[in-house]
Amino acid sequence: MSVSFIIPLFNCLPLTQAMLASLRATLPAGLASEIIFVDDGSTDGTRAWLETLRGDPSIRIVLHERNLGYAAANNHGAALATGELLVLLNNDLLLTPRWLEPMLAVHRALGASAGLVGNLQSDVATRALDHAGIAINHQGKPEHIRQRSIFSRLLRFSRQEVVAVTGACVLVRRELWTQLGGFDEAFVNGCEDVDLCLRARAAGFVNAVANHSIVLHHVSSSPGRKLRDEANTRRLVQHWRETLVPLGARAWCRHHLATFLRDPRDFPDQTVARQAFFHALHLRRDPPTAALVGIVVNIDIENARWEKMLPEPNWPRESSFHVMPPASALRSFPA
């Protein structure tokens, strides 16, 4: 089994250097691997540092003459990868001992159904859990899971199936990445990972978190990381609306119960309350109709808000993945 580690860069050189040191220190012995850095127009000395790595045969380097974004950077790195597995890594991670082995084990256990495999990520500054997968909330929007269930913690489940995982640290078979078309470059530094996971689910694959893999993350440290959050979420929700509605049903039920729990007599409909209770606890498979209607209403409210705050989007009817830049914008060479 061979692994290609793909690491997009945009400034933040000290974080990149620390991440590479932690990666080298934690690679399993005997693992066949390569490291592909994709510099997306850094101006802080990152390129001069990359030149010092040219003597390392395990490292390959891609240089973008201008900033093309996170999705394009990963796509270009993946296009050059030779490993059977791709591991996408943010340059602001600190990798801990034995972080990779549980991800490989979960991918192996899922077999042919394996989609994208993520892990647990804690904030470097606070050590608080920042990611245990991505779920769909009561508004039909993606959000990080920041609390593991008591059953998962007590029973020490090796994995948890989830809707999506963050691209900050994710493992995927290169063949599946190619089949899905990689990241949609119409997303600008956000939601491209959720979109890819939803495409994997739609194709019948299972996305999961490796519960025994833990890394540390300088959360959202890249410059401009949050500038397009609303526009990216709008694009995701509008494209995947019919998929997101049932995926957010349990979150709607929990939110509905929490809203009226102080006094059960305040529930507008006791039948809906009972249905929401059993669905939230996984004791009822089908979501209440009220939950589905409620999420549709919430999405409509969000769409109305987006229409007021965002310019009219100019998105292609069908997304084109792997949109390559002109030859002048991309230069690659082996280190």
C-alpha positions as a LaTeX table, in Angstrom:
\begin{tabular}{lrrr}
\hline
Residue & $x$ (\AA) & $y$ (\AA) & $z$ (\AA) \\
\hline
Met1 & 0.00 & 0.00 & 0.00 \\
Ser2 & 1.44 & 3.37 & $-1.03$ \\
Val3 & 0.28 & 6.78 & 0.19 \\
Ser4 & 0.54 & 10.24 & $-1.37$ \\
Phe5 & 0.33 & 13.08 & 1.15 \\
Ile6 & $-1.01$ & 16.23 & $-0.52$ \\
Ile7 & $-0.37$ & 19.50 & 1.30 \\
Pro8 & $-1.61$ & 22.82 & $-0.16$ \\
Leu9 & 0.31 & 25.89 & 1.02 \\
Phe10 & $-0.49$ & 29.58 & 1.18 \\
Asn11 & 1.93 & 31.46 & 3.45 \\
Cys12 & 2.10 & 30.47 & 7.18 \\
Leu13 & 5.64 & 29.09 & 6.73 \\
Pro14 & 6.33 & 28.35 & 10.44 \\
Leu15 & 3.17 & 26.23 & 10.62 \\
Thr16 & 4.18 & 24.36 & 7.46 \\
Gln17 & 7.62 & 23.61 & 8.86 \\
Ala18 & 6.16 & 22.31 & 12.12 \\
Met19 & 3.61 & 20.20 & 10.26 \\
Leu20 & 6.28 & 18.59 & 8.05 \\
Ala21 & 8.40 & 17.78 & 11.08 \\
Ser22 & 5.42 & 16.11 & 12.77 \\
Leu23 & 4.56 & 14.20 & 9.58 \\
Arg24 & 8.08 & 12.84 & 9.22 \\
Ala25 & 8.18 & 11.89 & 12.90 \\
Thr26 & 4.91 & 9.94 & 12.76 \\
Leu27 & 5.08 & 8.05 & 9.45 \\
Pro28 & 4.80 & 4.29 & 10.00 \\
Ala29 & 8.04 & 2.42 & 9.41 \\
Gly30 & 8.29 & 0.93 & 5.95 \\
Leu31 & 5.36 & 2.90 & 4.51 \\
Ala32 & 5.80 & 3.62 & 0.80 \\
Ser33 & 4.92 & 7.30 & 0.52 \\
Glu34 & 5.48 & 10.61 & $-1.19$ \\
Ile35 & 4.81 & 14.17 & $-0.05$ \\
Ile36 & 3.39 & 16.62 & $-2.59$ \\
Phe37 & 3.49 & 20.29 & $-1.66$ \\
Val38 & 1.30 & 22.61 & $-3.74$ \\
Asp39 & 2.25 & 26.22 & $-3.13$ \\
Asp40 & $-0.68$ & 28.44 & $-4.04$ \\
Gly41 & 1.10 & 31.74 & $-4.55$ \\
Ser42 & 2.83 & 32.20 & $-1.18$ \\
Thr43 & 4.76 & 35.44 & $-0.61$ \\
Asp44 & 6.21 & 34.90 & 2.87 \\
Gly45 & 9.37 & 32.91 & 2.14 \\
Thr46 & 7.61 & 29.58 & 1.65 \\
Arg47 & 9.00 & 29.23 & $-1.88$ \\
Ala48 & 12.58 & 29.82 & $-0.78$ \\
Trp49 & 12.11 & 27.16 & 1.89 \\
Leu50 & 10.66 & 24.73 & $-0.64$ \\
Glu51 & 13.83 & 25.13 & $-2.70$ \\
Thr52 & 15.80 & 23.72 & 0.25 \\
Leu53 & 13.77 & 20.50 & 0.02 \\
Arg54 & 14.74 & 19.76 & $-3.57$ \\
Gly55 & 17.31 & 17.16 & $-2.49$ \\
Asp56 & 14.65 & 14.98 & $-0.83$ \\
Pro57 & 13.47 & 12.31 & $-3.31$ \\
Ser58 & 10.27 & 11.72 & $-1.32$ \\
Ile59 & 9.04 & 15.29 & $-1.87$ \\
Arg60 & 7.48 & 16.75 & $-4.98$ \\
Ile61 & 6.56 & 20.38 & $-5.43$ \\
Val62 & 3.93 & 22.25 & $-7.46$ \\
Leu63 & 4.12 & 26.03 & $-7.80$ \\
His64 & 1.13 & 28.17 & $-8.73$ \\
Glu65 & 2.08 & 31.55 & $-10.11$ \\
Arg66 & $-1.10$ & 32.98 & $-8.58$ \\
Asn67 & $-3.52$ & 31.91 & $-5.88$ \\
Leu68 & $-6.02$ & 29.45 & $-7.37$ \\
Gly69 & $-7.69$ & 28.33 & $-4.15$ \\
Tyr70 & $-7.80$ & 25.29 & $-1.91$ \\
Ala71 & $-9.80$ & 23.06 & $-4.26$ \\
Ala72 & $-7.51$ & 23.65 & $-7.25$ \\
Ala73 & $-4.39$ & 23.18 & $-5.14$ \\
Asn74 & $-5.54$ & 19.76 & $-3.95$ \\
Asn75 & $-6.75$ & 18.77 & $-7.41$ \\
His76 & $-3.38$ & 19.54 & $-8.96$ \\
Gly77 & $-1.54$ & 17.66 & $-6.24$ \\
Ala78 & $-3.82$ & 14.64 & $-6.66$ \\
Ala79 & $-3.30$ & 14.70 & $-10.43$ \\
Leu80 & 0.43 & 14.14 & $-9.86$ \\
Ala81 & 0.04 & 11.55 & $-7.09$ \\
Thr82 & 1.21 & 7.98 & $-7.61$ \\
Gly83 & 0.01 & 6.45 & $-4.32$ \\
Glu84 & $-2.91$ & 4.06 & $-4.08$ \\
Leu85 & $-4.26$ & 6.22 & $-1.27$ \\
Leu86 & $-4.39$ & 9.99 & $-1.03$ \\
Val87 & $-4.13$ & 11.74 & 2.33 \\
Leu88 & $-5.01$ & 15.44 & 2.18 \\
Leu89 & $-3.36$ & 17.44 & 4.95 \\
Asn90 & $-3.66$ & 21.09 & 5.90 \\
Asn91 & $-0.34$ & 22.78 & 6.55 \\
Asp92 & $-1.55$ & 23.96 & 9.98 \\
Leu93 & $-1.81$ & 20.49 & 11.51 \\
Leu94 & 0.36 & 18.96 & 14.21 \\
Leu95 & 0.32 & 15.20 & 13.69 \\
Thr96 & 0.50 & 12.97 & 16.74 \\
Pro97 & 2.00 & 9.47 & 17.08 \\
Arg98 & $-0.08$ & 6.74 & 15.42 \\
Trp99 & $-2.53$ & 9.14 & 13.79 \\
Leu100 & $-2.38$ & 7.42 & 10.41 \\
Glu101 & $-2.68$ & 3.75 & 11.37 \\
Pro102 & $-6.30$ & 3.96 & 12.65 \\
Met103 & $-7.36$ & 5.75 & 9.46 \\
Leu104 & $-5.78$ & 3.02 & 7.35 \\
Ala105 & $-7.48$ & 0.38 & 9.51 \\
Val106 & $-10.93$ & 1.95 & 9.11 \\
His107 & $-10.46$ & 2.28 & 5.36 \\
Arg108 & $-9.41$ & $-1.37$ & 5.19 \\
Ala109 & $-12.36$ & $-2.50$ & 7.33 \\
Leu110 & $-14.86$ & $-0.68$ & 5.10 \\
Gly111 & $-13.40$ & $-2.42$ & 2.07 \\
Ala112 & $-14.98$ & $-1.66$ & $-1.28$ \\
Ser113 & $-17.57$ & 0.60 & 0.37 \\
Ala114 & $-14.94$ & 2.96 & 1.82 \\
Gly115 & $-15.54$ & 6.60 & 0.97 \\
Leu116 & $-13.64$ & 9.38 & 2.70 \\
Val117 & $-12.10$ & 8.64 & 6.10 \\
Gly118 & $-11.41$ & 11.45 & 8.55 \\
Asn119 & $-10.39$ & 11.57 & 12.19 \\
Leu120 & $-10.73$ & 13.47 & 15.46 \\
Gln121 & $-9.19$ & 16.94 & 15.47 \\
Ser122 & $-8.53$ & 19.09 & 18.50 \\
Asp123 & $-7.77$ & 22.80 & 18.58 \\
Val124 & $-4.07$ & 23.38 & 19.23 \\
Ala125 & $-4.73$ & 26.35 & 21.53 \\
Thr126 & $-7.49$ & 24.89 & 23.72 \\
Arg127 & $-7.23$ & 21.12 & 23.09 \\
Ala128 & $-11.03$ & 21.18 & 22.71 \\
Leu129 & $-12.48$ & 18.73 & 20.20 \\
Asp130 & $-13.12$ & 20.65 & 16.98 \\
His131 & $-14.03$ & 17.84 & 14.59 \\
Ala132 & $-15.52$ & 14.36 & 14.95 \\
Gly133 & $-17.15$ & 14.45 & 11.53 \\
Ile134 & $-19.62$ & 16.79 & 9.85 \\
Ala135 & $-23.39$ & 16.64 & 10.33 \\
Ile136 & $-26.30$ & 18.57 & 8.85 \\
Asn137 & $-27.98$ & 20.91 & 11.32 \\
His138 & $-31.63$ & 21.93 & 11.75 \\
Gln139 & $-31.18$ & 24.65 & 9.11 \\
Gly140 & $-30.01$ & 22.15 & 6.51 \\
Lys141 & $-26.41$ & 23.41 & 6.71 \\
Pro142 & $-23.21$ & 21.46 & 7.49 \\
Glu143 & $-21.48$ & 21.89 & 10.82 \\
His144 & $-18.67$ & 20.16 & 12.69 \\
Ile145 & $-19.55$ & 17.53 & 15.26 \\
Arg146 & $-17.74$ & 18.72 & 18.39 \\
Gln147 & $-19.00$ & 16.18 & 20.89 \\
Arg148 & $-18.81$ & 12.41 & 20.64 \\
Ser149 & $-21.72$ & 10.31 & 21.85 \\
Ile150 & $-21.40$ & 8.67 & 25.24 \\
Phe151 & $-21.81$ & 5.24 & 23.61 \\
Ser152 & $-18.95$ & 5.90 & 21.22 \\
Arg153 & $-16.69$ & 6.98 & 24.07 \\
Leu154 & $-17.60$ & 4.18 & 26.47 \\
Leu155 & $-17.56$ & 1.37 & 23.92 \\
Arg156 & $-14.49$ & 2.79 & 22.14 \\
Phe157 & $-15.91$ & 2.25 & 18.68 \\
Ser158 & $-13.10$ & 2.31 & 16.13 \\
Arg159 & $-15.18$ & 4.28 & 13.66 \\
Gln160 & $-18.30$ & 6.36 & 13.29 \\
Glu161 & $-20.16$ & 6.67 & 10.01 \\
Val162 & $-20.87$ & 10.32 & 9.21 \\
Val163 & $-22.32$ & 12.45 & 6.45 \\
Ala164 & $-18.99$ & 14.12 & 5.75 \\
Val165 & $-15.52$ & 14.83 & 7.08 \\
Thr166 & $-13.28$ & 17.86 & 6.81 \\
Gly167 & $-10.63$ & 18.00 & 4.11 \\
Ala168 & $-8.09$ & 19.22 & 6.68 \\
Cys169 & $-7.05$ & 15.60 & 7.28 \\
Val170 & $-8.74$ & 12.98 & 5.14 \\
Leu171 & $-7.86$ & 9.69 & 3.47 \\
Val172 & $-9.40$ & 8.50 & 0.20 \\
Arg173 & $-8.54$ & 5.92 & $-2.42$ \\
Arg174 & $-6.99$ & 7.64 & $-5.43$ \\
Glu175 & $-9.24$ & 5.63 & $-7.76$ \\
Leu176 & $-12.34$ & 6.92 & $-5.95$ \\
Trp177 & $-11.03$ & 10.50 & $-6.00$ \\
Thr178 & $-10.64$ & 10.22 & $-9.77$ \\
Gln179 & $-14.06$ & 8.59 & $-10.14$ \\
Leu180 & $-15.72$ & 11.44 & $-8.22$ \\
Gly181 & $-13.76$ & 14.10 & $-10.07$ \\
Gly182 & $-11.94$ & 15.60 & $-7.10$ \\
Phe183 & $-12.95$ & 18.89 & $-5.53$ \\
Asp184 & $-15.40$ & 21.20 & $-7.30$ \\
Glu185 & $-13.32$ & 24.33 & $-7.93$ \\
Ala186 & $-16.42$ & 26.51 & $-7.99$ \\
Phe187 & $-16.22$ & 26.41 & $-4.18$ \\
Val188 & $-13.71$ & 28.97 & $-2.93$ \\
Asn189 & $-11.93$ & 27.77 & 0.19 \\
Gly190 & $-14.91$ & 26.14 & 1.83 \\
Cys191 & $-17.53$ & 23.38 & 1.47 \\
Glu192 & $-15.63$ & 21.57 & $-1.30$ \\
Asp193 & $-14.92$ & 18.77 & 1.17 \\
Val194 & $-18.59$ & 18.40 & 2.17 \\
Asp195 & $-19.62$ & 18.44 & $-1.48$ \\
Leu196 & $-17.14$ & 15.67 & $-2.31$ \\
Cys197 & $-18.38$ & 13.58 & 0.64 \\
Leu198 & $-21.98$ & 14.02 & $-0.50$ \\
Arg199 & $-21.02$ & 12.86 & $-3.97$ \\
Ala200 & $-19.34$ & 9.81 & $-2.43$ \\
Arg201 & $-22.50$ & 9.03 & $-0.42$ \\
Ala202 & $-24.66$ & 9.47 & $-3.51$ \\
Ala203 & $-22.46$ & 6.93 & $-5.29$ \\
Gly204 & $-23.00$ & 4.39 & $-2.49$ \\
Phe205 & $-19.79$ & 4.86 & $-0.48$ \\
Val206 & $-19.51$ & 5.24 & 3.30 \\
Asn207 & $-17.77$ & 8.21 & 4.91 \\
Ala208 & $-16.41$ & 7.64 & 8.39 \\
Val209 & $-14.32$ & 9.05 & 11.22 \\
Ala210 & $-11.49$ & 6.96 & 12.68 \\
Asn211 & $-12.11$ & 7.48 & 16.39 \\
His212 & $-8.65$ & 6.33 & 17.46 \\
Ser213 & $-6.84$ & 8.84 & 15.24 \\
Ile214 & $-6.26$ & 12.25 & 16.81 \\
Val215 & $-4.45$ & 15.26 & 15.36 \\
Leu216 & $-4.05$ & 18.85 & 16.49 \\
His217 & $-5.19$ & 21.70 & 14.27 \\
His218 & $-4.51$ & 25.44 & 14.24 \\
Val219 & $-8.13$ & 26.04 & 13.27 \\
Ser220 & $-8.74$ & 28.39 & 10.30 \\
Ser221 & $-5.22$ & 29.84 & 10.36 \\
Ser222 & $-4.91$ & 30.32 & 6.59 \\
Pro223 & $-5.30$ & 33.95 & 5.41 \\
Gly224 & $-8.79$ & 34.69 & 4.12 \\
Arg225 & $-10.08$ & 31.28 & 5.18 \\
Lys226 & $-13.53$ & 32.55 & 6.21 \\
Leu227 & $-14.16$ & 35.22 & 3.59 \\
Arg228 & $-16.42$ & 33.07 & 1.38 \\
Asp229 & $-18.17$ & 30.94 & 3.99 \\
Glu230 & $-21.65$ & 32.27 & 3.31 \\
Ala231 & $-21.34$ & 32.06 & $-0.49$ \\
Asn232 & $-19.92$ & 28.53 & $-0.31$ \\
Thr233 & $-22.65$ & 27.35 & 2.04 \\
Arg234 & $-25.29$ & 28.92 & $-0.20$ \\
Arg235 & $-23.94$ & 27.03 & $-3.20$ \\
Leu236 & $-23.80$ & 23.76 & $-1.28$ \\
Val237 & $-27.31$ & 24.05 & 0.14 \\
Gln238 & $-28.89$ & 25.03 & $-3.16$ \\
His239 & $-27.15$ & 22.21 & $-5.05$ \\
Trp240 & $-27.84$ & 19.49 & $-2.44$ \\
Arg241 & $-31.16$ & 20.76 & $-1.05$ \\
Glu242 & $-33.14$ & 17.52 & $-1.51$ \\
Thr243 & $-30.32$ & 15.47 & 0.05 \\
Leu244 & $-29.75$ & 17.79 & 3.01 \\
Val245 & $-33.39$ & 17.92 & 4.16 \\
Pro246 & $-33.63$ & 14.31 & 5.43 \\
Leu247 & $-30.01$ & 14.37 & 6.64 \\
Gly248 & $-30.85$ & 17.24 & 8.99 \\
Ala249 & $-34.03$ & 15.66 & 10.40 \\
Arg250 & $-32.52$ & 14.40 & 13.67 \\
Ala251 & $-30.90$ & 17.76 & 14.31 \\
Trp252 & $-34.29$ & 19.43 & 13.72 \\
Cys253 & $-35.89$ & 17.03 & 16.19 \\
Arg254 & $-33.27$ & 17.76 & 18.85 \\
His255 & $-33.63$ & 21.48 & 18.28 \\
His256 & $-37.42$ & 21.23 & 18.45 \\
Leu257 & $-37.30$ & 19.31 & 21.72 \\
Ala258 & $-34.76$ & 21.69 & 23.26 \\
Thr259 & $-36.88$ & 24.71 & 22.29 \\
Phe260 & $-39.92$ & 23.53 & 24.26 \\
Leu261 & $-38.36$ & 21.25 & 26.87 \\
Arg262 & $-38.62$ & 23.74 & 29.73 \\
Asp263 & $-42.36$ & 23.22 & 29.78 \\
Pro264 & $-43.74$ & 20.29 & 27.76 \\
Arg265 & $-47.17$ & 21.96 & 27.80 \\
Asp266 & $-45.71$ & 24.54 & 25.40 \\
Phe267 & $-45.24$ & 21.99 & 22.61 \\
Pro268 & $-47.50$ & 23.06 & 19.75 \\
Asp269 & $-48.18$ & 19.42 & 18.86 \\
Gln270 & $-47.71$ & 16.57 & 21.32 \\
Thr271 & $-47.70$ & 13.98 & 18.52 \\
Val272 & $-44.85$ & 15.73 & 16.74 \\
Ala273 & $-43.02$ & 16.00 & 20.06 \\
Arg274 & $-43.24$ & 12.22 & 20.60 \\
Gln275 & $-42.17$ & 11.49 & 17.03 \\
Ala276 & $-39.26$ & 13.92 & 17.34 \\
Phe277 & $-38.19$ & 12.34 & 20.64 \\
Phe278 & $-38.06$ & 8.81 & 19.22 \\
His279 & $-36.37$ & 9.90 & 15.98 \\
Ala280 & $-33.74$ & 11.92 & 17.85 \\
Leu281 & $-32.87$ & 8.80 & 19.89 \\
His282 & $-32.70$ & 6.59 & 16.76 \\
Leu283 & $-35.73$ & 4.66 & 18.02 \\
Arg284 & $-37.80$ & 5.77 & 15.03 \\
Arg285 & $-36.28$ & 5.36 & 11.58 \\
Asp286 & $-38.47$ & 7.65 & 9.51 \\
Pro287 & $-38.27$ & 11.35 & 10.38 \\
Pro288 & $-41.49$ & 13.13 & 11.30 \\
Thr289 & $-43.06$ & 14.99 & 8.40 \\
Ala290 & $-42.89$ & 18.11 & 10.57 \\
Ala291 & $-39.11$ & 17.79 & 10.70 \\
Leu292 & $-38.78$ & 17.65 & 6.92 \\
Val293 & $-41.14$ & 20.58 & 6.48 \\
Gly294 & $-39.32$ & 22.50 & 9.18 \\
Ile295 & $-35.94$ & 22.11 & 7.48 \\
Val296 & $-37.40$ & 23.21 & 4.14 \\
Val297 & $-38.76$ & 26.32 & 5.85 \\
Asn298 & $-35.39$ & 26.99 & 7.47 \\
Ile299 & $-33.58$ & 26.61 & 4.15 \\
Asp300 & $-36.01$ & 29.05 & 2.55 \\
Ile301 & $-35.31$ & 31.52 & 5.35 \\
Glu302 & $-31.55$ & 31.14 & 4.76 \\
Asn303 & $-32.00$ & 31.58 & 1.02 \\
Ala304 & $-33.91$ & 34.82 & 1.60 \\
Arg305 & $-31.10$ & 36.04 & 3.85 \\
Trp306 & $-28.46$ & 35.10 & 1.27 \\
Glu307 & $-30.34$ & 36.92 & $-1.48$ \\
Lys308 & $-30.13$ & 40.13 & 0.55 \\
Met309 & $-26.50$ & 39.84 & 1.62 \\
Leu310 & $-24.82$ & 38.20 & $-1.38$ \\
Pro311 & $-24.61$ & 39.20 & $-5.04$ \\
Glu312 & $-26.40$ & 37.02 & $-7.57$ \\
Pro313 & $-24.22$ & 33.92 & $-8.02$ \\
Asn314 & $-22.81$ & 33.22 & $-11.45$ \\
Trp315 & $-22.41$ & 29.46 & $-11.21$ \\
Pro316 & $-22.29$ & 27.03 & $-14.13$ \\
Arg317 & $-25.33$ & 24.79 & $-14.48$ \\
Glu318 & $-23.08$ & 21.77 & $-14.21$ \\
Ser319 & $-19.85$ & 21.99 & $-12.22$ \\
Ser320 & $-16.63$ & 21.13 & $-14.00$ \\
Phe321 & $-14.08$ & 19.41 & $-11.82$ \\
His322 & $-10.33$ & 19.56 & $-12.44$ \\
Val323 & $-10.53$ & 22.94 & $-14.17$ \\
Met324 & $-6.86$ & 23.41 & $-15.01$ \\
Pro325 & $-5.28$ & 26.87 & $-15.19$ \\
Pro326 & $-3.27$ & 28.11 & $-18.14$ \\
Ala327 & 0.16 & 26.52 & $-18.42$ \\
Ser328 & 1.72 & 29.81 & $-17.31$ \\
Ala329 & $-0.03$ & 29.55 & $-13.95$ \\
Leu330 & 1.25 & 26.10 & $-13.02$ \\
Arg331 & 4.78 & 24.83 & $-12.68$ \\
Ser332 & 5.81 & 21.53 & $-11.13$ \\
Phe333 & 9.13 & 19.88 & $-10.57$ \\
Pro334 & 10.48 & 16.96 & $-8.54$ \\
Ala335 & 12.39 & 18.01 & $-5.46$ \\
\hline
\end{tabular}
